[in-house]
Amino acid sequence: MGFKEKQFRGEDLFVTNARIFTNADSMRAVSSMAVRDGKVIAVGDDLDPQAFGGGLPVLDLGGATVLPGFVDAHTHVEFSAKARYGWLDVRNVDSTEVLARLQRATEDVKSADDWIIAQATFLQPLPSRQEVDRVAPDIPVVVRESMHRYQANSEALRRAGLLESVGIVPPGGVVHVDAQGKPTGLIEEAFHLFPIPEPSVEELEELLARELTRAFASSGVTTIYEIPATRAGVQAYRNLAERGDLPARISLNPVLAPGLNPLMDDLSEWNPEMLGADLASDLIAPGAVKIFIDGDNELALDSDRLMRTPREWGALTRTPGQLINELVWAIRNDVQVWVHAIGDLAQDLMLEAVERARAIAGPPRLSIRLEHAANLQITTEFVERLRELEVIPVPTANFLSTDDGTGLYGFRTLIDAGMQPPGNSDTGGSIAQAPNPWFGIALLIERKNAAGIEVAPEEKITALEGVRTYTEYAAAAAGLEDIIGRLDVGYAADFGVYSVDPRSLEPDDMKQVQSDLTFVGGRRTWERNK
């Protein structure tokens, strides 16, 4: 049972003296909205709360702006929470400062079982294994550049069984070695191989609730398509949902092995009940299964690398035949699929597999998604194939901020082609501001990275279009376009309240926007001044 089949419920509310925009691209506001049991029952100008039977608590917003709640269509809240509240922050500093912070962190290590995990950011230079060994010779240390790329010291490699042997790395993972065949400490696509002690379920509940509230709900986010990192994380989400303590709706979208942090070894393990289908709560539901084809960075399966030796072509996790069989199973069992494919060859392979699977099993009820489409490359032929096969392209705006100027993030091209790329943060901790959709929307408008370098300026979109990616488009990506993403009769009363209309702001100001209030099903999940 997904969100589509859930019985949505919540609180009663009458919103008045507001500028309520019922959809993302509307510039005409109405002044009032009636909510009963968590759903919108009326929107209009100067509605009378007594017309709805009375008893609706009145919320006078003093002329504030109300926008539909944001939907984050692809993210990693569990990792984002750990990076923000549990790991050492070394983002955007040089290697010398990284080492200084690591050395200070060793003073707080209390047990031989403790690890130091440091969070860096994309393209940030990382210290070498030997440099980290000098400041932490006996403590396992992993410095994460991103979800995909990490630098480990000798003790971390030893505890992972990677110091002498690199043969145990599963498909998709790479342990880099020097000219003598010794690990350099640079690891890609295999963070789950490090035996890092995980927080308890109770600790994760606290971490997740804090991150969801302070980083997501505070920005007007009301629904999140989460990729859970651990089974303990899944249980923490379930516990929060059962208590009514989730500040956003959560769909859980586990990874199928081989891939980053897989929760399933085989599709036969798909269990909607484990993912929240058995709970009465309207705040949690099973979503899709995520399948990796390649990795990121040098492990993307890309035609540019075919001039190298075969072991440098990229990380191919599965054969084309395996992917076709997985897609056929998913179509026949009515499970949506997200396919991670970054390189052009990986994306071509994915589209070929979708075509074959559709020929065997027919079109899926929910379109298959291509995660990272148009981030780095796009062609007319590629767009036409996406449309022909009804594949949803999912680029990510936040990566513009750390791009080296060679990326694309082709939202303009996709929207002009009639496609609906869903807004998403894809945050795993590398970009601290990523959970805020206004940060991503501002980047799509100004098209500049953190150094002020323009990135594919021809792909600029408007503020209205940006908001639409995080509302209607993101809702439609999971078949929820008639439940969330708008404020209209029959829709969930999920919305953000702002003192000014953020869509009218300049990009630099837009990046800092927080909501004054956020509501999910008429429940208040965030209040700025509380």
NUPA-544314 format. One record per residue (C-alpha): chain; x, y, z. Coordinates in nm, 3 decimals. Each point is the difference from the previous one (the first is absolute). Example, Ala and Ser with C-alpha at 12.3 -4.5 7.8 and 13.67 -1.06 7.14 Angstrom:
REM residues 2
mifi/x/y/z
A/1.230/-0.450/0.780
A/0.137/0.344/-0.066
//
This chain:
REM residues 530
mifi/x/y/z
A/0.000/0.000/0.000
A/0.161/0.324/-0.117
A/-0.111/0.356/0.069
A/-0.258/-0.036/-0.278
A/-0.188/-0.257/0.205
A/0.049/0.160/0.342
A/-0.288/0.166/0.181
A/0.126/0.355/0.043
A/-0.098/0.162/0.325
A/0.109/0.290/0.217
A/-0.134/0.308/0.172
A/-0.273/0.255/-0.073
A/0.098/0.356/-0.083
A/-0.135/0.319/-0.154
A/0.269/0.219/-0.158
A/-0.096/0.362/-0.052
A/0.153/0.339/-0.084
A/0.262/-0.169/-0.218
A/0.131/0.001/-0.357
A/-0.057/-0.366/-0.090
A/0.143/-0.119/-0.331
A/-0.172/-0.327/-0.080
A/0.270/-0.115/-0.240
A/0.363/0.082/-0.062
A/-0.036/0.205/-0.319
A/-0.311/0.192/0.100
A/0.044/0.373/0.057
A/-0.358/0.050/0.115
A/-0.053/-0.053/0.371
A/-0.315/-0.073/0.199
A/-0.043/0.115/0.358
A/-0.135/-0.302/0.189
A/0.005/-0.377/0.019
A/-0.205/-0.251/0.201
A/0.156/-0.325/0.117
A/-0.179/-0.293/0.158
A/0.171/-0.318/0.117
A/0.319/0.102/-0.175
A/-0.147/0.063/-0.345
A/-0.095/0.319/-0.180
A/-0.377/0.029/-0.024
A/-0.019/0.354/-0.141
A/0.221/0.281/-0.129
A/-0.116/0.344/-0.101
A/-0.032/0.366/0.088
A/-0.159/0.097/0.331
A/-0.140/-0.342/0.087
A/-0.214/-0.017/0.314
A/0.129/-0.258/0.252
A/-0.358/-0.049/0.124
A/-0.098/-0.126/-0.345
A/0.185/-0.324/0.071
A/-0.188/-0.103/0.311
A/0.200/0.212/0.243
A/0.270/-0.124/0.229
A/0.291/0.067/-0.237
A/0.290/0.159/0.191
A/0.079/0.332/-0.169
A/0.353/0.086/-0.108
A/0.031/0.369/-0.092
A/0.323/0.040/-0.198
A/0.001/0.378/-0.022
A/0.048/0.006/-0.376
A/0.280/-0.259/-0.016
A/0.066/-0.211/-0.312
A/-0.110/-0.365/-0.007
A/0.150/-0.242/-0.254
A/-0.058/-0.374/-0.050
A/0.233/-0.216/0.206
A/0.324/-0.101/-0.170
A/0.066/-0.359/-0.103
A/0.363/-0.118/0.005
A/0.004/-0.276/-0.261
A/0.340/-0.160/0.079
A/0.205/0.035/0.314
A/0.199/-0.171/0.277
A/-0.125/0.149/0.325
A/0.169/-0.264/0.212
A/0.345/0.092/-0.133
A/-0.079/0.371/0.008
A/-0.097/-0.027/0.368
A/0.317/-0.188/0.091
A/0.215/0.251/-0.190
A/-0.163/0.297/0.170
A/-0.027/-0.130/0.356
A/0.227/-0.302/0.035
A/0.306/0.040/-0.222
A/0.289/0.245/-0.011
A/-0.068/0.293/-0.233
A/0.297/0.065/-0.233
A/-0.197/0.137/-0.296
A/0.164/0.271/-0.211
A/0.337/0.014/0.181
A/0.345/-0.091/-0.128
A/0.186/-0.320/0.085
A/0.206/0.168/0.270
A/-0.311/0.106/0.185
A/-0.159/-0.343/-0.054
A/0.300/-0.159/0.171
A/-0.009/0.255/0.284
A/-0.366/-0.075/0.066
A/0.064/-0.374/-0.014
A/0.281/0.033/0.251
A/-0.223/0.196/0.239
A/-0.272/-0.261/-0.044
A/0.236/-0.278/0.114
A/0.002/0.160/0.345
A/-0.370/-0.086/0.038
A/0.036/-0.366/-0.090
A/-0.089/-0.204/0.308
A/-0.005/-0.359/-0.122
A/0.197/-0.228/-0.228
A/-0.329/-0.059/-0.185
A/-0.044/0.369/-0.085
A/0.044/0.126/-0.355
A/0.046/0.354/-0.129
A/-0.216/0.070/-0.304
A/0.058/0.340/-0.159
A/-0.230/0.159/-0.258
A/0.162/0.196/-0.282
A/-0.160/0.114/-0.326
A/0.017/-0.061/-0.375
A/0.335/0.061/-0.174
A/0.164/0.089/0.332
A/0.365/-0.112/0.022
A/0.033/-0.273/0.261
A/0.309/-0.082/0.208
A/0.190/-0.316/-0.086
A/-0.011/-0.324/0.195
A/0.348/0.070/0.134
A/-0.091/0.353/0.112
A/-0.304/-0.125/0.190
A/0.209/-0.282/0.149
A/0.233/0.258/0.152
A/-0.277/0.176/0.193
A/-0.201/-0.316/0.078
A/0.227/-0.306/-0.014
A/-0.220/-0.228/0.211
A/-0.348/0.142/-0.058
A/-0.202/-0.095/-0.310
A/-0.076/0.311/-0.206
A/-0.210/0.043/-0.315
A/-0.033/0.338/-0.171
A/-0.305/0.008/-0.226
A/0.013/0.226/-0.303
A/-0.346/-0.118/-0.103
A/-0.229/-0.301/0.008
A/0.232/-0.158/-0.255
A/0.360/0.091/0.086
A/0.197/-0.024/0.326
A/0.356/0.009/0.136
A/0.087/-0.250/0.272
A/0.304/-0.039/0.221
A/0.185/-0.327/0.058
A/-0.195/-0.095/0.312
A/-0.333/0.044/-0.177
A/0.125/-0.210/-0.292
A/0.120/-0.269/0.242
A/-0.332/-0.023/0.177
A/-0.181/-0.024/-0.334
A/0.232/-0.281/-0.112
A/0.134/0.215/-0.283
A/0.355/0.070/0.115
A/0.158/-0.299/-0.173
A/-0.273/-0.148/-0.216
A/-0.225/0.191/-0.238
A/-0.165/-0.303/-0.157
A/-0.307/0.007/0.224
A/-0.142/0.323/-0.140
A/-0.341/-0.071/-0.156
A/-0.101/0.116/-0.350
A/-0.008/0.377/-0.013
A/0.256/0.057/0.276
A/0.364/0.092/-0.058
A/0.300/0.005/0.234
A/0.266/0.214/-0.167
A/0.359/-0.129/0.016
A/0.344/0.147/-0.066
A/0.268/-0.126/-0.237
A/0.089/-0.274/0.250
A/-0.360/-0.117/0.023
A/-0.049/0.140/0.351
A/-0.324/0.182/0.087
A/0.036/0.377/-0.013
A/-0.294/0.042/0.236
A/-0.225/0.142/-0.275
A/-0.317/-0.208/-0.016
A/-0.297/0.045/-0.233
A/-0.354/-0.138/0.012
A/0.058/-0.216/0.309
A/-0.064/0.198/0.318
A/-0.208/-0.288/0.134
A/0.312/-0.220/0.015
A/0.137/0.195/0.296
A/-0.117/-0.164/0.325
A/-0.095/0.333/0.156
A/-0.214/-0.036/0.314
A/-0.350/0.124/-0.079
A/-0.220/0.208/0.230
A/-0.276/-0.188/0.178
A/-0.356/0.023/-0.128
A/-0.080/0.242/0.282
A/0.300/0.219/-0.087
A/-0.101/-0.003/-0.365
A/-0.353/0.108/0.091
A/0.142/0.309/0.166
A/0.243/0.073/-0.285
A/-0.260/-0.047/-0.273
A/-0.268/0.204/0.175
A/0.249/0.284/0.052
A/0.121/0.000/-0.360
A/-0.350/-0.029/-0.143
A/-0.117/0.292/0.210
A/0.296/0.240/-0.011
A/0.124/-0.066/-0.355
A/-0.312/-0.106/-0.192
A/-0.323/0.114/0.170
A/0.165/0.336/0.074
A/0.021/0.053/-0.377
A/-0.361/-0.092/-0.074
A/0.068/-0.365/-0.087
A/-0.300/-0.220/0.077
A/0.069/-0.324/-0.190
A/0.331/-0.184/-0.045
A/0.091/-0.299/-0.215
A/0.274/-0.145/0.221
A/0.265/-0.260/-0.086
A/0.054/-0.168/0.338
A/0.359/-0.090/0.084
A/-0.059/-0.267/0.265
A/-0.272/-0.229/0.133
A/0.032/0.185/0.330
A/-0.087/0.316/-0.189
A/-0.310/-0.166/-0.144
A/-0.108/-0.101/0.350
A/0.064/0.352/0.128
A/-0.226/0.142/-0.269
A/-0.268/-0.254/0.088
A/0.018/0.089/0.369
A/-0.023/0.373/-0.071
A/-0.297/-0.056/-0.230
A/-0.185/-0.215/0.253
A/0.041/0.272/0.264
A/-0.104/0.273/-0.242
A/0.341/0.163/0.037
A/0.105/0.019/-0.367
A/0.016/0.366/-0.107
A/-0.039/-0.102/-0.367
A/-0.154/-0.280/-0.202
A/0.264/-0.264/-0.074
A/0.005/-0.261/-0.276
A/0.275/-0.259/0.036
A/0.190/-0.103/-0.314
A/0.262/-0.269/0.080
A/0.305/-0.086/-0.211
A/0.035/-0.340/-0.167
A/0.346/-0.159/0.010
A/0.250/0.051/-0.144
A/0.001/0.369/0.075
A/0.064/0.252/0.273
A/-0.140/-0.106/0.337
A/-0.234/-0.268/-0.133
A/-0.287/-0.120/0.219
A/-0.100/-0.281/-0.237
A/0.216/-0.271/-0.152
A/-0.279/-0.118/-0.229
A/-0.331/0.137/-0.123
A/-0.180/-0.285/0.172
A/0.080/0.185/0.325
A/-0.224/0.293/-0.096
A/-0.222/0.048/0.306
A/-0.253/0.288/-0.009
A/-0.108/-0.074/0.357
A/0.353/0.052/0.132
A/0.003/0.335/-0.181
A/-0.316/0.125/0.169
A/-0.289/-0.145/-0.200
A/-0.130/-0.178/0.312
A/-0.021/0.321/0.205
A/-0.317/0.208/0.027
A/0.209/0.319/-0.010
A/-0.038/0.217/-0.309
A/0.356/0.126/0.057
A/0.188/-0.308/-0.126
A/-0.029/-0.232/-0.299
A/0.211/-0.226/-0.221
A/0.128/0.165/-0.314
A/0.226/-0.144/-0.269
A/0.307/-0.221/-0.026
A/0.325/0.166/-0.104
A/0.239/-0.179/-0.235
A/0.357/0.111/-0.075
A/0.159/-0.050/-0.342
A/0.321/0.195/0.053
A/0.173/0.225/0.251
A/0.099/0.366/0.008
A/0.313/0.196/-0.093
A/0.250/-0.232/-0.169
A/-0.234/-0.296/0.051
A/-0.276/0.134/-0.222
A/-0.037/-0.226/-0.304
A/0.079/0.258/-0.264
A/0.113/-0.015/-0.362
A/0.284/0.245/0.074
A/0.175/-0.278/0.192
A/-0.007/-0.266/-0.270
A/0.349/0.101/-0.113
A/0.131/-0.112/0.339
A/0.062/-0.355/0.116
A/-0.321/-0.199/0.066
A/0.040/0.019/0.380
A/-0.023/0.381/-0.034
A/-0.322/0.006/-0.203
A/-0.213/0.056/0.310
A/-0.187/-0.212/0.249
A/-0.260/-0.224/-0.163
A/-0.205/-0.164/0.275
A/-0.207/-0.241/-0.209
A/-0.038/-0.142/-0.351
A/-0.260/0.139/-0.240
A/-0.189/-0.329/0.025
A/-0.011/0.022/0.378
A/-0.138/0.352/-0.015
A/-0.268/-0.103/-0.251
A/-0.109/-0.286/0.228
A/-0.014/0.235/0.299
A/-0.213/0.250/-0.191
A/-0.235/-0.273/-0.121
A/-0.046/-0.124/0.357
A/-0.072/0.353/0.119
A/-0.257/0.069/-0.273
A/-0.180/-0.328/0.066
A/-0.001/0.061/0.375
A/-0.103/0.368/-0.033
A/0.316/0.134/0.166
A/0.142/0.325/-0.129
A/0.372/0.002/-0.085
A/0.259/0.276/0.026
A/0.313/-0.072/-0.204
A/0.325/0.176/0.094
A/0.196/0.060/-0.321
A/0.247/0.289/-0.035
A/0.219/-0.080/-0.301
A/-0.144/0.022/-0.352
A/0.059/-0.372/-0.060
A/-0.175/-0.087/0.325
A/-0.297/0.216/-0.101
A/-0.013/-0.159/-0.346
A/0.015/-0.344/0.159
A/-0.286/0.094/0.234
A/-0.224/0.124/-0.282
A/0.068/-0.313/-0.204
A/-0.094/-0.214/0.301
A/-0.321/0.199/0.053
A/-0.094/-0.050/-0.364
A/0.055/-0.376/0.025
A/-0.182/-0.028/0.333
A/-0.302/0.190/-0.136
A/-0.009/-0.232/-0.301
A/-0.011/-0.300/0.235
A/-0.221/0.124/0.285
A/-0.175/0.306/-0.139
A/0.022/0.358/0.125
A/0.030/0.048/0.378
A/-0.281/0.166/0.195
A/0.253/0.245/0.146
A/0.266/0.118/-0.241
A/0.356/-0.119/0.050
A/0.233/0.281/0.111
A/0.351/0.076/-0.124
A/0.193/0.157/0.289
A/0.264/0.254/-0.113
A/-0.135/0.036/-0.353
A/0.110/0.333/-0.154
A/0.245/0.079/0.280
A/0.300/-0.034/-0.229
A/-0.125/-0.054/-0.356
A/-0.313/0.020/-0.211
A/-0.081/-0.040/-0.369
A/-0.314/0.032/-0.207
A/0.006/-0.374/-0.061
A/0.031/-0.070/0.373
A/-0.298/0.221/0.083
A/-0.208/-0.166/-0.270
A/0.086/-0.343/0.142
A/-0.105/0.113/0.348
A/-0.334/0.118/-0.137
A/-0.053/-0.309/-0.212
A/0.060/-0.233/0.294
A/-0.180/0.227/0.252
A/0.311/0.011/0.220
A/0.013/0.278/0.259
A/0.333/0.192/-0.008
A/0.127/0.099/0.347
A/0.283/0.257/-0.008
A/0.106/0.179/0.323
A/0.031/0.378/0.030
A/0.219/0.002/0.313
A/0.297/-0.150/-0.182
A/0.032/0.328/-0.190
A/0.151/0.155/0.313
A/0.304/-0.228/0.001
A/0.025/-0.065/-0.374
A/0.331/0.082/-0.166
A/-0.173/0.177/-0.286
A/-0.027/-0.303/-0.230
A/-0.345/-0.122/0.107
A/-0.336/0.063/-0.164
A/-0.300/-0.062/0.232
A/-0.232/0.035/-0.298
A/-0.328/0.103/0.159
A/-0.074/0.255/-0.276
A/0.039/-0.258/-0.276
A/-0.211/-0.258/0.182
A/-0.281/0.242/0.087
A/-0.010/0.140/-0.353
A/-0.035/-0.358/-0.125
A/-0.314/-0.040/0.209
A/0.165/-0.209/0.271
A/-0.039/0.040/0.376
A/0.338/-0.030/0.179
A/-0.075/-0.031/0.374
A/0.178/0.226/0.247
A/0.226/-0.181/0.241
A/0.294/0.060/0.234
A/0.181/-0.335/-0.039
A/0.177/0.103/0.318
A/0.226/-0.237/0.188
A/0.172/0.270/0.203
A/0.244/0.141/-0.255
A/-0.195/0.323/-0.060
A/-0.132/0.132/0.330
A/-0.263/0.226/-0.162
A/-0.135/-0.271/-0.232
A/-0.315/-0.090/0.200
A/-0.137/0.351/-0.062
A/-0.182/-0.001/-0.338
A/0.038/0.377/-0.024
A/0.378/-0.052/-0.019
A/-0.043/-0.231/-0.300
A/-0.256/0.224/-0.168
A/0.231/0.302/0.034
A/0.280/-0.197/-0.166
A/-0.229/-0.088/-0.292
A/-0.075/0.370/-0.045
A/0.352/0.142/0.027
A/0.194/-0.306/-0.130
A/0.322/0.079/0.190
A/0.218/-0.225/0.214
A/0.145/0.100/0.337
A/0.294/0.170/-0.173
A/-0.233/0.214/-0.212
A/0.070/-0.193/-0.322
A/-0.300/-0.036/-0.230
A/-0.110/-0.356/-0.066
A/-0.198/-0.051/-0.323
A/-0.183/0.335/0.024
A/-0.217/-0.096/-0.297
A/-0.177/-0.244/0.236
A/-0.138/0.273/0.231
A/-0.361/-0.032/0.110
A/-0.235/0.239/0.180
A/-0.088/0.006/0.367
A/-0.352/-0.120/-0.079
A/0.137/-0.295/-0.197
A/0.244/-0.079/0.280
A/-0.274/-0.014/0.261
A/-0.206/-0.217/-0.231
A/0.281/-0.258/-0.017
A/-0.017/-0.034/0.380
A/-0.380/-0.017/0.013
A/-0.207/-0.128/-0.292
A/0.286/-0.170/-0.185
A/0.137/-0.170/0.311
A/-0.347/-0.117/0.100
A/-0.060/-0.142/-0.348
A/0.330/-0.191/0.009
A/-0.161/-0.239/0.251
A/-0.354/0.013/-0.141
A/-0.117/0.235/0.277
A/-0.099/0.298/-0.215
A/-0.364/-0.020/0.113
A/0.093/-0.013/0.373
A/0.290/0.237/0.063
A/0.183/0.281/-0.185
A/-0.299/0.237/-0.016
A/-0.244/0.167/0.237
A/-0.341/-0.083/-0.137
A/-0.315/-0.180/0.110
A/0.080/-0.362/0.085
A/0.376/0.056/0.030
A/0.199/-0.048/0.319
A/0.033/0.320/0.202
A/0.378/0.007/-0.036
A/0.136/0.354/-0.030
A/0.264/0.253/0.098
A/-0.061/0.352/0.128
A/0.242/0.284/-0.088
A/0.014/0.364/0.105
A/0.080/0.093/-0.362
A/-0.054/-0.194/-0.321
A/0.341/-0.169/-0.047
A/-0.059/-0.028/-0.373
A/0.047/0.377/-0.030
A/0.343/0.007/0.167
A/0.342/0.029/-0.159
A/0.193/-0.332/0.000
A/0.240/0.096/0.281
A/-0.293/0.082/0.228
A/-0.200/-0.299/-0.116
A/0.276/-0.238/0.111
A/-0.052/0.111/0.360
A/-0.379/-0.037/0.009
A/-0.168/-0.184/0.284
A/-0.370/-0.046/0.050
A/-0.167/0.171/0.294
A/-0.234/-0.296/0.043
A/-0.029/-0.340/-0.165
A/-0.306/-0.225/0.009
A/-0.047/-0.367/-0.095
A/-0.361/-0.108/-0.014
A/-0.092/0.310/0.199
A/0.251/-0.099/0.271
A/0.257/0.265/0.087
A/0.345/-0.157/-0.052
A/0.216/0.313/0.012
A/-0.022/0.345/0.152
A/0.295/0.231/-0.058
A/-0.014/0.198/0.323
A/-0.088/-0.283/0.234
//
